[in-house]
Amino acid sequence: MKEFFEFKKFGTNYRTEFMAGLTTFLAMAYILFVNPSVLALDGIEQLPEGVTRIDKGAVFTATAIAAAVGTLIMGLFARYPIALAPGMGLNAFFAYTVVLGYGIPWQTALAGVLASGLIFIVLTVTGLRQMIIDAIPANLKLAVGAGIGLFIAFIGFQNSGIVQNSDATLVQLGDLTAGPTLLAIFGLIVSVMLMAVGIKGGIFYGMILTSIAGMITGLIAPPTGFGDVVSPAPSVAPTFGAALTHFGDIFTIEMLVVILTFLFVDFFDTAGTLVAVSTQAGFMKNNKLPRAGRALFSDSAATVVGAVVGTSTTTSYIESTAGVGAGGRTGFSSIVTAGFFLLALFFSPLLAVITAEVTAPALIIVGVLMASTLKNIDWDQFEIGVPAFLTIAAMPLTYSIATGIAIGFIFYPITMLLKGRIKEIHPIMYGLFFIFILYFVFLA
């Protein structure tokens, strides 16, 4: 085992790798409760006619399985201390844009996730993935990430009750004296404090403390026995295989845009995470990552597994830097993280105490972290700033990640052409321009 993971080369040992794996798990364990909450549209009391909720218990199990399998593949095949789980932003797109906004059944949405995973595998194996990533301007990539951050934060504010509907102004400040809203505000303050002082897993610990506060104040019903804390994993029967049985429903223009969005966002998430974690750990050689193909394959394979069992796109997590910071340097720490995700399967009853108000602070803080890419956008160039701004602003204002991407990708070639920067526009961007024009035509 030591030789396989090259402990001597990286100057590490079992204890260091175990603690690193545990640290990474604690830093991202919040996804076990946030993902079911997001995919089940918690906080949306009245669903539009024809829209059904996905089973939360099944999603909890699917989340743990996808995270465990993806992280295990990353550890054994790519041998990197990088953990995977259903991605934030991608789950919001799945639930709030595809299912709630478009009225597409969650079963068909899962089929779209499966299709994106299969395409990602093909692109990775053939090397086309890099060509597509290179074709999309860096500033638009940054804008997409920041826009998703604002969108996720907006959902968090909405679910917490801090922001509510207004017939006059669309949105307004909610009732800050309401118990659930006060609980969410408490959770946000506690989580921010934990994150600000550098506590690894601050989001997860913040959720725990908020749940305890909710139980103390009577806003959340406390567990009454051991069975309310530990129990067998919920069945994935309600979601398992739905992506396969509804695969034939994805061949529409609307679903084409959905699949492209899944691909784009996963591209950016994965590439950015791999570079960030690898740079911190010192894996980069001549600005290139050894075994990058294996790492990308692990990501795409995890997405396929997750879609089949019943969750949105699985991607590499930036929280892996917490484990690297704790000394993790090999795939063994990923195996440890995967083991904890499997162990977490037996704590599904805690979903009852992790309410929308408890997860709302996590959404807001993740939004803050994702919006940090705003600083790297070249705002001084008007032809760049316009499509970037429209991408960012449109996501929360139209309640759709796909619409934000579409608007930005339509305006980019227009502003660049008018500025005379024709040679800088990759041919693929022209293709995407027409695809997104058709998207709005058919959507109308």
C-alpha positions, 0 to 999 in steps of 0.5 A, spaced: 500 500 500 505 504 501 509 503 495 502 503 491 501 510 493 508 512 494 508 514 501 516 515 501 516 520 495 511 524 498 514 524 505 507 522 508 504 516 512 498 513 514 496 517 520 497 524 516 493 521 510 488 519 514 487 525 518 487 529 511 482 524 509 477 526 515 479 533 514 476 533 507 470 529 509 468 534 514 470 540 510 465 537 505 460 533 509 455 539 508 453 536 501 450 530 504 444 534 507 444 540 502 444 536 496 437 533 498 434 539 500 436 543 493 434 537 489 427 536 493 426 544 492 426 545 500 423 552 501 418 552 495 412 550 498 407 550 492 410 547 486 407 548 479 402 543 476 405 537 473 412 538 477 414 533 482 419 532 488 424 527 487 425 523 494 430 526 499 432 520 502 433 517 495 437 523 494 441 522 500 443 515 499 445 517 491 449 523 494 453 519 499 454 513 493 456 518 488 461 521 492 464 515 495 465 512 488 467 518 485 472 519 490 475 512 491 476 512 483 480 518 484 484 515 489 485 509 486 486 510 479 488 517 479 492 517 486 490 524 488 488 527 494 481 530 491 474 528 493 468 528 489 461 529 490 455 532 487 456 539 485 453 546 488 451 550 482 450 544 478 444 541 483 441 548 483 441 548 476 438 541 476 432 543 481 431 550 480 432 551 472 431 545 469 425 542 474 422 548 477 423 553 471 422 549 465 417 544 468 422 538 465 421 531 470 426 530 474 427 523 471 429 526 464 433 531 468 437 525 471 438 523 463 441 529 461 446 528 467 447 521 465 448 524 457 453 529 460 457 524 463 458 520 457 459 525 453 465 528 458 468 521 458 468 521 450 471 528 450 476 526 456 478 520 452 479 523 445 482 529 448 477 534 445 475 536 452 481 541 452 480 544 445 473 546 447 475 548 454 480 553 450 475 555 445 471 559 451 474 565 453 477 565 460 473 571 462 466 568 460 468 562 464 470 566 470 463 570 469 459 563 469 462 561 476 461 568 479 454 568 476 452 561 479 455 564 486 450 569 486 444 565 484 446 560 489 446 565 494 439 568 492 436 561 493 439 561 500 436 568 502 430 566 499 430 559 503 431 563 509 426 568 509 431 573 509 428 575 502 421 574 499 416 575 494 413 582 492 408 584 487 411 591 487 418 590 487 419 583 485 423 582 491 423 585 498 426 584 505 423 578 509 420 578 516 426 578 520 422 577 526 420 570 524 423 564 528 425 560 522 428 566 519 432 568 525 434 561 526 437 562 518 440 569 520 443 565 527 446 560 522 449 565 517 453 569 523 455 562 526 458 559 519 461 566 517 465 566 524 467 559 523 470 560 516 473 567 518 477 564 523 479 559 519 476 553 522 476 547 516 469 544 515 466 551 518 460 550 513 458 543 516 459 545 523 455 551 522 449 547 520 450 542 526 450 548 531 444 551 527 440 545 528 442 544 535 439 552 536 433 550 532 432 544 537 433 548 543 428 554 541 423 549 539 423 550 531 426 544 529 423 537 532 429 534 536 430 526 535 427 522 540 431 516 540 437 512 537 433 510 531 432 518 529 439 518 528 442 512 526 438 507 521 439 503 515 441 507 508 434 510 505 432 506 499 435 509 492 429 505 489 425 511 487 431 514 483 435 508 481 435 507 473 430 513 472 436 516 468 436 510 463 429 509 462 428 516 460 434 517 456 429 517 450 426 524 452 433 528 452 433 529 444 430 536 444 433 543 443 431 545 450 435 538 453 440 540 448 442 546 452 441 543 459 446 538 457 451 543 454 450 547 461 451 541 465 458 540 461 460 547 461 459 548 468 463 541 470 468 543 465 470 549 469 469 546 476 473 540 475 479 544 471 479 549 476 479 545 482 484 540 479 489 546 478 488 549 485 489 543 489 495 540 485 498 547 485 497 547 493 500 540 493 506 541 489 503 536 483 504 541 477 510 540 473 512 545 467 505 548 468 502 541 467 498 536 471 501 528 471 495 523 470 490 529 468 486 524 464 485 519 469 483 525 474 478 527 469 476 520 467 474 519 475 470 526 475 466 523 469 465 516 471 462 519 478 457 523 474 455 517 470 454 513 477 451 519 480 446 520 475 444 512 475 443 512 482 439 519 482 443 525 483 445 531 479 452 532 476 458 529 481 465 534 480 471 535 484 471 539 490 475 545 492 474 543 499 480 538 498 485 543 499 483 542 506 485 535 506 492 537 502 493 543 508 492 537 513 498 534 509 494 529 504 499 528 498 496 521 496 490 517 493 490 514 500 487 520 503 481 520 498 480 512 500 479 515 507 474 520 505 470 515 501 470 511 507 467 516 511 461 518 505 459 510 506 459 511 513 455 517 513 449 513 509 447 510 516 445 517 519 440 519 514 435 520 519 438 527 521 435 530 514 429 531 519 433 536 523 437 539 517 431 544 514 431 549 509 433 554 514 439 550 516 442 549 509 440 556 507 447 559 510 451 554 507 448 556 500 449 563 501 457 562 504 458 557 498 455 563 493 460 568 496 466 563 495 464 562 488 463 570 487 470 571 488 472 570 481 469 577 479 476 580 481 479 576 475 474 579 470 477 584 465 472 589 466 476 595 463 475 592 456 468 594 454 467 588 449 469 583 455 465 586 461 458 587 457 457 579 456 461 578 463 456 582 466 450 580 463 452 572 464 452 574 471 446 578 472 442 574 468 442 568 472 439 570 479 435 575 475 432 570 471 432 565 476 436 560 470 443 559 470 442 556 463 439 563 461 445 567 464 450 562 460 446 563 453 445 571 454 453 571 455 455 567 449 450 570 444 453 577 446 460 575 446 461 574 439 457 580 437 461 585 442 468 582 439 466 583 432 464 590 433 471 591 436 474 588 430 477 582 434 474 577 430 481 573 430 480 572 437 473 568 436 474 561 436 469 558 431 466 553 436 463 560 439 460 561 433 457 555 433 454 556 441 452 563 438 447 559 434 445 554 438 443 559 444 439 563 439 435 557 437 434 556 445 431 562 445 427 561 439 424 555 442 423 557 449 419 563 446 
